[in-house]
Amino acid sequence: KNGETKLLDVQSGLFLKRLLTFFGTSMSINRHRYGELMGKKQLVPIVLSYGFTIIPFNVRESIGHQSRVGWFVSREIEQFQQQSPRLTTVHLFFGHQVPVFHSRKFCLDQLKNARWIEMCYEEIHEPHRRQWINGGVVCETAIL
């Protein structure tokens, strides 16, 4: 949160899978649910919770079977600065800058798609959340 970085002894793919499992979702579920709505099969943003969406960008050239995708928390993105037609720098809060292999337009579209997916997520989950917050029937039955 404060811009500090830490090195974890776990492969990034496994870390992402465990993170998604913790939030009760998976890549395939999100690709199916939201990717079809956006007309995309790859690089689909993922909503983990209210206001917590991660956006994929290609951050390096592919090396063997290793992923070239990096994931960014949408609310941490400050701006995009185009360096060339296929290279853009993502400016994050706390001064971090990460080059990605996309045009600025693609990056802005990814951010727009992430916001749209967040709205879809809220539409699906808000009635259930409201029921829990307001002490709906399900909560009252569980207490009795």
MARFIKOL-345808 format. One line per field, with one value per residue: residue number from 1; residue in one letter; x, y, z of N, C-alpha, C in turn. Coordinates in Angstrom, 2 decimals. Layout:
REM MARFIKOL-345808
seq = c(NUM,...);
type = c(A,...);
n.xx = c(X,...);
n.yy = c(Y,...);
n.zz = c(Z,...);
ca.xx = c(X,...);
ca.yy = c(Y,...);
ca.zz = c(Z,...);
c.xx = c(X,...);
c.yy = c(Y,...);
c.zz = c(Z,...);
END
This chain:
REM MARFIKOL-345808
seq = c(1,2,3,4,5,6,7,8,9,10,11,12,13,14,15,16,17,18,19,20,21,22,23,24,25,26,27,28,29,30,31,32,33,34,35,36,37,38,39,40,41,42,43,44,45,46,47,48,49,50,51,52,53,54,55,56,57,58,59,60,61,62,63,64,65,66,67,68,69,70,71,72,73,74,75,76,77,78,79,80,81,82,83,84,85,86,87,88,89,90,91,92,93,94,95,96,97,98,99,100,101,102,103,104,105,106,107,108,109,110,111,112,113,114,115,116,117,118,119,120,121,122,123,124,125,126,127,128,129,130,131,132,133,134,135,136,137,138,139,140,141,142,143,144);
type = c(K,N,G,E,T,K,L,L,D,V,Q,S,G,L,F,L,K,R,L,L,T,F,F,G,T,S,M,S,I,N,R,H,R,Y,G,E,L,M,G,K,K,Q,L,V,P,I,V,L,S,Y,G,F,T,I,I,P,F,N,V,R,E,S,I,G,H,Q,S,R,V,G,W,F,V,S,R,E,I,E,Q,F,Q,Q,Q,S,P,R,L,T,T,V,H,L,F,F,G,H,Q,V,P,V,F,H,S,R,K,F,C,L,D,Q,L,K,N,A,R,W,I,E,M,C,Y,E,E,I,H,E,P,H,R,R,Q,W,I,N,G,G,V,V,C,E,T,A,I,L);
n.xx = c(0.83,2.02,3.85,6.02,8.09,8.24,9.95,8.69,8.82,7.56,6.10,4.84,2.48,1.32,0.96,-0.96,-3.08,-3.67,-4.41,-6.73,-8.30,-8.57,-10.29,-12.48,-12.79,-11.77,-9.48,-10.70,-13.45,-13.85,-13.02,-14.98,-17.37,-17.07,-15.39,-16.71,-18.76,-17.31,-16.20,-13.71,-11.00,-8.58,-6.43,-8.33,-9.72,-9.99,-12.33,-11.94,-13.08,-15.30,-14.27,-11.74,-10.01,-8.10,-5.90,-4.73,-1.63,0.74,3.96,6.50,8.65,7.82,9.27,10.19,7.96,7.09,4.98,4.12,2.61,1.68,0.05,-2.05,-3.34,-6.32,-7.15,-4.77,-3.52,-2.28,-1.73,-1.27,1.46,2.40,5.10,5.96,4.37,3.76,4.50,3.98,4.11,3.09,2.02,2.09,0.61,2.65,4.92,5.92,6.83,5.98,6.86,4.77,3.81,1.92,-0.35,-1.23,-3.95,-4.98,-4.36,-5.95,-8.43,-8.42,-8.56,-11.05,-12.63,-12.21,-13.53,-16.13,-16.56,-16.45,-18.83,-20.67,-20.12,-20.94,-23.66,-24.44,-23.73,-24.57,-27.37,-27.25,-25.26,-26.41,-28.51,-27.17,-25.91,-28.07,-29.28,-30.80,-33.24,-31.83,-29.67,-31.03,-32.35,-30.20,-29.25,-31.29);
n.yy = c(-1.20,1.21,1.50,-0.08,-2.86,-6.44,-9.55,-12.60,-16.09,-17.67,-18.82,-16.59,-17.29,-19.25,-17.74,-15.89,-17.65,-18.63,-16.25,-15.57,-17.79,-17.35,-15.16,-16.39,-16.97,-17.57,-17.70,-18.84,-18.68,-15.88,-15.20,-16.49,-15.34,-12.46,-11.97,-12.86,-10.98,-8.70,-9.41,-10.61,-12.93,-13.08,-11.37,-10.31,-8.17,-8.68,-8.79,-8.69,-7.90,-5.38,-2.41,-3.43,-4.37,-6.16,-5.60,-6.96,-6.65,-6.89,-7.20,-7.90,-9.58,-12.86,-15.64,-18.74,-20.92,-19.16,-16.64,-13.54,-11.63,-9.01,-7.96,-5.33,-3.31,-1.70,0.75,1.84,2.90,5.75,7.25,6.97,6.93,7.33,5.89,4.89,3.65,1.01,0.81,1.72,3.63,2.81,4.73,4.56,5.17,6.43,6.69,4.58,3.25,1.45,-0.12,-1.17,-3.43,-2.22,-0.06,3.31,3.74,1.11,0.57,2.48,1.50,-0.95,-0.07,1.18,-1.09,-2.49,-0.85,-1.10,-3.85,-3.90,-2.55,-4.42,-6.52,-5.39,-5.13,-7.79,-8.71,-6.82,-6.92,-9.18,-8.44,-6.19,-7.40,-8.81,-6.70,-5.13,-6.83,-9.01,-11.62,-14.04,-13.65,-13.17,-15.59,-17.27,-16.38,-16.95);
n.zz = c(0.00,0.64,-1.35,-0.96,-1.79,-1.89,-1.97,-2.85,-2.31,-4.46,-7.47,-9.95,-11.35,-9.69,-7.39,-8.32,-8.90,-6.32,-5.08,-6.51,-5.83,-3.09,-3.15,-4.15,-6.89,-10.32,-13.14,-15.41,-14.82,-14.73,-17.31,-18.78,-17.74,-17.92,-20.10,-22.41,-22.54,-23.12,-25.48,-25.57,-25.16,-24.03,-21.69,-19.83,-17.47,-13.88,-11.33,-7.93,-5.54,-4.16,-5.59,-6.00,-8.43,-10.78,-13.49,-16.50,-18.27,-20.94,-19.95,-20.63,-23.00,-24.07,-22.43,-23.03,-21.46,-19.63,-18.25,-19.80,-18.78,-16.62,-13.63,-12.59,-9.99,-10.43,-9.21,-8.44,-10.59,-12.03,-14.39,-18.01,-20.20,-23.41,-25.10,-27.52,-30.55,-29.72,-27.08,-23.79,-20.81,-17.60,-15.03,-11.62,-8.40,-5.73,-7.21,-8.82,-12.00,-14.84,-17.80,-20.50,-23.11,-25.05,-26.82,-25.89,-26.17,-26.02,-23.35,-22.02,-22.84,-21.50,-18.85,-18.93,-19.51,-17.15,-15.28,-16.24,-15.87,-13.09,-12.52,-13.52,-11.77,-9.33,-9.87,-9.95,-7.35,-5.45,-4.49,-2.77,-0.99,0.18,1.50,3.52,4.90,5.79,7.55,6.53,5.80,5.66,7.43,9.86,10.24,10.61,13.06,14.86);
ca.xx = c(0.00,2.88,4.84,7.08,8.07,8.79,10.20,8.05,9.37,6.48,5.97,3.76,1.25,0.76,0.49,-2.21,-4.11,-4.05,-5.10,-8.08,-9.01,-8.91,-11.44,-13.58,-12.95,-10.68,-9.29,-11.69,-14.76,-13.87,-12.94,-16.29,-18.42,-16.88,-14.72,-17.71,-19.46,-16.40,-15.73,-12.29,-10.66,-7.31,-6.22,-9.60,-9.60,-10.65,-12.83,-11.76,-14.04,-15.71,-13.17,-10.46,-9.96,-6.75,-5.90,-3.53,-0.91,1.99,5.04,7.79,8.59,7.64,10.48,9.76,6.57,6.79,3.99,4.61,1.55,1.75,-1.28,-2.04,-4.58,-6.83,-7.21,-3.41,-3.02,-2.42,-1.81,-0.55,2.26,2.83,6.51,5.98,3.06,3.53,5.08,3.38,4.51,2.00,2.44,1.32,0.79,3.90,6.05,6.35,6.55,6.20,6.57,3.96,3.86,0.61,-0.56,-1.93,-5.37,-5.30,-4.30,-7.16,-9.55,-8.36,-9.06,-12.49,-13.22,-12.18,-14.61,-17.38,-16.68,-16.79,-20.27,-21.37,-19.93,-21.83,-25.05,-24.66,-23.52,-25.14,-28.56,-26.84,-24.50,-27.38,-29.27,-26.33,-25.67,-29.31,-29.84,-31.86,-33.85,-30.82,-28.93,-31.91,-32.60,-28.98,-29.10,-32.30);
ca.yy = c(0.00,2.39,1.44,-1.01,-4.13,-7.60,-10.70,-13.79,-17.31,-18.41,-18.42,-15.61,-17.98,-19.89,-16.66,-15.38,-18.68,-18.64,-14.99,-15.71,-18.78,-16.67,-14.30,-17.22,-16.89,-18.16,-17.09,-19.36,-18.12,-14.48,-15.16,-16.89,-14.39,-11.09,-11.94,-12.97,-9.69,-7.73,-9.93,-10.90,-14.20,-12.88,-10.10,-9.87,-7.72,-9.54,-8.14,-9.54,-7.43,-4.01,-1.47,-4.13,-5.02,-6.24,-5.47,-7.56,-6.02,-7.56,-6.39,-8.33,-10.58,-14.21,-16.45,-20.13,-21.07,-18.17,-15.63,-12.18,-10.76,-8.45,-7.55,-4.04,-2.95,-0.58,2.02,2.34,3.48,7.20,7.72,6.23,7.82,6.58,6.07,4.59,3.07,-0.27,0.83,2.74,3.55,2.91,5.45,4.15,6.03,6.22,6.91,3.44,3.34,0.14,-0.12,-2.28,-3.56,-1.90,1.35,4.04,3.50,-0.21,0.70,3.19,0.57,-1.93,0.61,1.33,-2.42,-2.83,-0.10,-1.69,-5.14,-3.58,-2.25,-5.70,-7.24,-4.78,-5.46,-9.19,-8.97,-5.81,-7.36,-10.10,-7.66,-5.35,-8.28,-9.09,-5.46,-4.67,-7.87,-9.68,-12.85,-15.07,-13.38,-13.33,-17.01,-17.87,-15.96,-17.63);
ca.zz = c(0.00,0.71,-2.41,-0.59,-2.53,-1.19,-2.81,-2.33,-2.89,-5.11,-8.87,-10.11,-11.75,-8.50,-6.52,-8.88,-8.72,-4.90,-4.81,-7.07,-5.01,-1.83,-3.40,-4.62,-8.34,-11.10,-14.46,-16.36,-14.48,-15.17,-18.77,-19.28,-17.32,-18.39,-21.40,-23.47,-22.62,-23.73,-26.76,-25.42,-24.53,-23.36,-21.00,-19.26,-16.07,-12.89,-10.11,-6.75,-4.54,-4.45,-5.72,-6.08,-9.74,-11.33,-14.95,-17.09,-19.38,-21.31,-19.39,-21.15,-24.07,-23.54,-22.30,-22.86,-21.04,-18.60,-18.64,-20.05,-18.27,-15.28,-13.16,-11.92,-9.29,-11.24,-8.48,-8.22,-11.85,-12.04,-15.78,-19.04,-21.04,-24.59,-25.47,-28.95,-30.87,-29.05,-25.74,-22.93,-19.40,-16.63,-13.83,-10.45,-7.23,-5.01,-8.10,-9.64,-13.44,-15.45,-19.24,-20.99,-24.57,-25.60,-27.12,-24.83,-26.38,-25.46,-21.88,-21.60,-23.03,-20.40,-17.65,-19.15,-19.35,-15.72,-14.63,-16.68,-15.19,-11.69,-12.48,-13.68,-10.51,-8.33,-10.22,-9.57,-5.93,-4.56,-3.74,-1.71,0.00,0.89,2.38,4.69,5.64,6.42,8.41,5.78,6.31,5.81,8.66,11.02,10.41,11.15,14.45,15.67);
c.xx = c(0.87,3.96,6.00,6.96,8.71,8.96,9.59,8.61,8.24,6.38,4.75,2.43,0.55,0.23,-0.85,-3.35,-4.59,-4.81,-6.55,-8.91,-9.44,-10.16,-12.61,-13.84,-11.79,-10.58,-10.40,-13.08,-14.87,-13.82,-14.29,-17.34,-18.27,-16.23,-15.69,-18.47,-18.62,-15.94,-14.24,-12.11,-9.37,-7.28,-7.52,-9.36,-10.41,-11.05,-12.65,-12.78,-14.43,-14.49,-11.80,-10.45,-8.52,-6.84,-4.61,-2.96,0.32,3.15,6.43,7.57,8.50,8.98,10.04,8.28,6.19,5.82,4.67,3.65,1.86,0.38,-1.15,-3.38,-5.09,-6.80,-5.83,-2.81,-3.33,-2.58,-1.05,0.20,2.82,4.27,6.71,4.63,2.75,4.13,4.52,3.89,3.28,2.58,1.50,1.53,2.05,5.10,6.53,5.94,6.91,5.89,5.74,3.97,2.48,0.58,-1.29,-3.44,-5.79,-5.33,-5.55,-8.40,-9.58,-8.91,-10.58,-13.20,-13.26,-13.30,-15.97,-17.62,-17.02,-18.28,-21.09,-21.29,-20.87,-23.28,-25.39,-24.68,-24.19,-26.40,-28.21,-26.11,-25.45,-28.18,-28.47,-26.13,-26.91,-29.97,-31.02,-32.30,-32.80,-30.05,-29.79,-32.19,-31.39,-28.81,-30.08,-31.84);
c.yy = c(1.26,2.39,0.52,-2.29,-5.22,-8.73,-11.93,-15.01,-18.19,-17.91,-17.54,-16.26,-18.64,-18.84,-16.12,-16.38,-18.71,-17.37,-15.08,-16.70,-18.15,-15.82,-15.07,-17.14,-17.59,-17.45,-17.54,-18.81,-16.69,-14.36,-15.50,-15.82,-13.03,-11.00,-12.01,-11.65,-8.63,-8.16,-10.23,-12.27,-14.08,-11.50,-9.48,-9.41,-8.61,-8.72,-9.12,-9.19,-6.01,-3.09,-2.12,-4.99,-5.03,-6.31,-6.08,-6.72,-6.88,-6.67,-6.80,-9.29,-11.95,-14.95,-17.88,-20.21,-20.08,-17.12,-14.28,-11.15,-10.31,-7.92,-6.29,-3.82,-1.66,0.75,2.61,2.98,4.97,7.74,6.78,7.24,7.00,6.93,5.85,3.95,1.76,-0.32,2.02,2.55,3.75,3.59,5.07,5.15,5.58,6.19,5.74,3.66,2.00,0.23,-1.35,-2.26,-3.42,-0.42,2.00,3.81,2.15,-0.14,1.40,2.30,-0.48,-1.32,0.80,-0.01,-2.84,-2.11,-0.71,-3.04,-4.93,-3.29,-3.53,-6.51,-6.70,-5.11,-6.89,-9.35,-8.00,-6.27,-8.29,-9.37,-6.81,-6.18,-8.58,-7.84,-5.03,-5.73,-8.57,-10.98,-13.92,-14.88,-13.63,-14.80,-17.68,-17.53,-16.70,-18.99);
c.zz = c(0.00,-0.36,-2.13,-1.41,-1.68,-2.18,-2.14,-3.05,-3.44,-6.56,-9.04,-10.51,-10.57,-7.53,-7.00,-8.67,-7.28,-4.52,-5.31,-6.27,-3.69,-1.99,-4.03,-6.11,-9.02,-12.44,-15.41,-16.09,-14.99,-16.68,-19.37,-18.98,-17.97,-19.77,-22.56,-23.64,-23.33,-25.12,-26.74,-24.79,-23.72,-22.70,-20.49,-17.83,-15.13,-11.68,-8.96,-5.67,-4.94,-4.47,-5.81,-7.34,-10.22,-12.85,-15.50,-18.24,-19.69,-20.87,-19.88,-22.32,-23.41,-23.53,-22.04,-22.54,-19.95,-19.14,-18.89,-19.47,-16.85,-14.91,-12.33,-11.22,-9.94,-10.50,-8.19,-9.47,-11.86,-13.46,-16.70,-19.90,-22.20,-24.93,-26.97,-29.28,-30.13,-27.65,-24.96,-21.52,-18.53,-15.40,-12.70,-9.33,-6.50,-5.96,-8.93,-11.09,-14.06,-16.94,-19.61,-22.52,-25.19,-25.97,-25.95,-24.95,-25.79,-23.93,-21.35,-21.77,-21.92,-19.11,-17.75,-18.97,-17.89,-14.98,-14.98,-15.99,-13.72,-11.56,-12.64,-12.40,-9.44,-8.60,-9.80,-8.05,-4.98,-3.83,-2.58,-0.60,0.83,1.89,3.65,5.55,6.42,7.30,7.76,6.42,6.55,7.11,9.89,11.29,11.04,12.62,15.35,15.94);
END
